[in-house]
Amino acid sequence: MQNITFSAQNDLIAQARELARAQGTTLNEEFRIWLNSFVQQQGQDEQQARVRRIIDQITAPTAEQSKLAAHKAYTPAHTRPPVRDALNEREQRMLKRLEK
């Protein structure tokens, strides 16, 4: 284990020591816990950034999609054309053919 030195205001160090003592630990132990969580958080942030980049690449608009206006890219269900009925009719015709 390596010793390091930090600079901080005396009153903050005293308050931190009191808080650590009240929690049944030491300022040194609290620092080790903080340092460990700081390093882990950095790793999680990097992983989340990698996942976000992958999602952005997968969901990036194609040349065709980029021509669409942004407000039309996501339309509410009640304003979409009724294509489901046509699909249902086609599905019913296909099922009837399979039954024969």
C-alpha positions as CSV (number, residue, x, y, z in Angstrom):
1,M,0.0,0.0,0.0
2,Q,1.3,3.5,-0.9
3,N,1.0,6.6,1.3
4,I,-0.2,9.8,-0.4
5,T,-0.7,13.3,0.9
6,F,-3.7,15.6,0.2
7,S,-4.3,19.2,1.1
8,A,-7.6,20.3,2.5
9,Q,-9.0,23.0,4.8
10,N,-8.4,22.1,8.5
11,D,-12.0,22.5,9.5
12,L,-13.1,20.1,6.7
13,I,-10.6,17.5,7.8
14,A,-11.8,17.9,11.4
15,Q,-15.4,17.5,10.4
16,A,-14.6,14.5,8.2
17,R,-12.7,12.8,11.0
18,E,-15.7,13.4,13.4
19,L,-18.1,12.0,10.9
20,A,-15.9,8.9,10.3
21,R,-15.5,8.4,14.0
22,A,-19.3,8.7,14.5
23,Q,-19.7,6.0,11.8
24,G,-17.2,3.7,13.6
25,T,-14.5,4.1,11.0
26,T,-11.5,6.3,10.2
27,L,-10.9,9.0,7.6
28,N,-8.3,6.8,6.0
29,E,-10.8,3.9,5.6
30,E,-13.4,6.3,4.3
31,F,-11.0,7.6,1.7
32,R,-10.1,4.0,0.6
33,I,-13.8,3.3,0.1
34,W,-14.3,6.5,-1.8
35,L,-11.3,5.9,-4.0
36,N,-12.6,2.4,-4.9
37,S,-16.0,3.7,-5.8
38,F,-14.5,6.5,-7.8
39,V,-12.5,4.1,-9.9
40,Q,-15.5,1.7,-10.3
41,Q,-17.8,4.6,-11.3
42,Q,-15.3,5.7,-14.0
43,G,-15.3,2.1,-15.4
44,Q,-19.1,2.1,-15.4
45,D,-19.2,5.5,-17.1
46,E,-16.9,4.3,-19.8
47,Q,-19.0,1.1,-20.3
48,Q,-22.2,3.2,-20.5
49,A,-20.5,5.5,-23.1
50,R,-19.5,2.4,-25.2
51,V,-23.0,1.0,-25.0
52,R,-24.5,4.4,-25.9
53,R,-22.1,4.7,-29.0
54,I,-23.2,1.2,-30.1
55,I,-26.8,2.0,-29.7
56,D,-26.3,5.3,-31.6
57,Q,-24.6,3.4,-34.4
58,I,-27.3,0.8,-34.7
59,T,-30.1,3.4,-34.6
60,A,-28.5,6.0,-36.8
61,P,-30.8,7.0,-39.6
62,T,-30.1,5.7,-43.1
63,A,-29.9,8.0,-46.1
64,E,-33.6,7.4,-46.7
65,Q,-34.6,8.1,-43.1
66,S,-32.6,11.4,-42.9
67,K,-34.9,12.9,-45.5
68,L,-37.9,12.5,-43.1
69,A,-38.7,15.5,-41.0
70,A,-37.9,14.9,-37.4
71,H,-41.5,15.5,-36.3
72,K,-42.6,12.7,-38.6
73,A,-40.1,10.1,-37.5
74,Y,-42.1,9.2,-34.5
75,T,-45.8,9.6,-35.1
76,P,-48.4,8.8,-32.4
77,A,-50.4,5.6,-33.0
78,H,-53.7,7.5,-33.6
79,T,-52.1,9.4,-36.6
80,R,-50.5,6.5,-38.3
81,P,-52.1,5.0,-41.4
82,P,-54.3,2.0,-40.8
83,V,-51.8,-0.6,-42.2
84,R,-52.6,-3.2,-39.5
85,D,-56.0,-3.9,-41.0
86,A,-54.4,-4.7,-44.4
87,L,-51.8,-7.0,-42.6
88,N,-54.6,-8.8,-40.8
89,E,-56.5,-9.4,-44.0
90,R,-53.4,-10.8,-45.6
91,E,-52.7,-13.0,-42.7
92,Q,-56.2,-14.4,-42.7
93,R,-55.9,-15.2,-46.5
94,M,-52.6,-17.0,-45.8
95,L,-54.2,-19.0,-43.0
96,K,-57.1,-20.0,-45.2
97,R,-54.6,-21.2,-47.9
98,L,-52.8,-23.3,-45.3
99,E,-56.0,-24.9,-44.1
100,K,-56.8,-26.2,-47.7
